[in-house]
Amino acid sequence: MIKIDMHVHTNTSRCSMNFLEMLKKMCSRKHILPIITDHNAMTKVDFGIPGEEISTEKGEFCGIFLTEEIQEKNIFEAVDKVKEQGGLIYLPHPFDWRRRRSLCKYGELENPEFIKNVDIVEVYNSRCVEQRPNDEAYSFAESKNLLMGVGSDAHFPWEVGNAYLNVEDFDLDNPKEFLKVLKKADKNGFYCKRSHPSNMLVCSKLSKRIKKLI
């Protein structure tokens, strides 16, 4: 079995202090396979699956199993670019109103033209300050009959693996095979732990200031 954390940042994201060697050691120690989803950047690593948290004019979503960085700001053009690579569309924290670019603020979650392209909904994000956005994401995924994933949204080493799911072994270069094992994953076996609010409300802001000085 593989423990997969579907939403992890490296220090390429300006609000993260997950330097690569430190992150690699933490993932190894916790036996976590991360999907790397830096903000508007595709960071290639030798210990995880490449992705990108893509900011568009209509909110943000993750493209995962990418081979090239996505730069389009039109949400449908960005979706098309992900699909052209054979990648998957993953919706992170879609109902978290605290986040500036959450999809719930832009109406696309009610747009069938957008939803038909979605592969996976993040039904638990460890960095949601409240539980309600996760509950709403779970209900949404159920109502749309969409696959469910979880992510720590780790910005710091100690957050890695705060959320993960167990899946059968699969070819890490084959997104279609990943969808098959995800479909069989036991939702009762999802591991979900809330990150401390200070990580979101204090530490991330401090990391941005520190990185400006480096």
HUGIMO-V612220 format. One record per backbone hydrogen bond with DSSP energy under -0.5 kcal/mol. CO is the residue of the C=O (numbers start at 1). NH is the residue of the N-H. Records with the same first field share a line. If there is no record, write none. Layout:
CO = NH  NH
This chain:
2 = 4  167
3 = 5  33
4 = 6  165
5 = 35
7 = 153  154
8 = 37
10 = 13
13 = 16
17 = 19
18 = 11
19 = 23
20 = 24
21 = 25
22 = 26
23 = 27
24 = 28
25 = 29
26 = 30
27 = 31  32
28 = 31
31 = 3
32 = 34
33 = 5
34 = 36  49
35 = 8  37
36 = 51
38 = 40  41  53
41 = 43
42 = 44
47 = 34
49 = 36
50 = 65  66
51 = 43
52 = 54  63
53 = 40  55
54 = 56  61
56 = 59
59 = 56
61 = 54
62 = 64  90
63 = 52
64 = 88
73 = 57
74 = 78
75 = 79
76 = 80
77 = 81
78 = 82
79 = 83
80 = 84
81 = 85
82 = 85  87
83 = 86
88 = 64  90
89 = 119  120
90 = 62  92
91 = 122
93 = 96
94 = 104
95 = 97
96 = 99
99 = 102
101 = 60
102 = 105
103 = 106  107  108
107 = 110
108 = 111
110 = 112
111 = 114  115
112 = 116
114 = 117
115 = 118
119 = 147
120 = 91
121 = 123  149
124 = 151
125 = 128
126 = 195
127 = 129
131 = 134  135
132 = 136
133 = 137
134 = 138
135 = 139
136 = 140
137 = 141
138 = 142
139 = 143
140 = 144
141 = 145  146
142 = 145
147 = 121
149 = 123  124
150 = 6
151 = 126
154 = 9
155 = 17
156 = 159  160
157 = 160
159 = 162
162 = 193
163 = 152
164 = 191
165 = 4  167
167 = 2
170 = 172
171 = 174
173 = 175
174 = 178
175 = 179
176 = 180
177 = 181
178 = 182
179 = 183
180 = 184
181 = 185
182 = 185
185 = 187
186 = 189
187 = 190
190 = 192
191 = 164
196 = 199  200
197 = 200  201
198 = 202  203
199 = 204
202 = 206
203 = 207
204 = 208
205 = 209
206 = 210
207 = 211
208 = 212
209 = 213
210 = 213  214
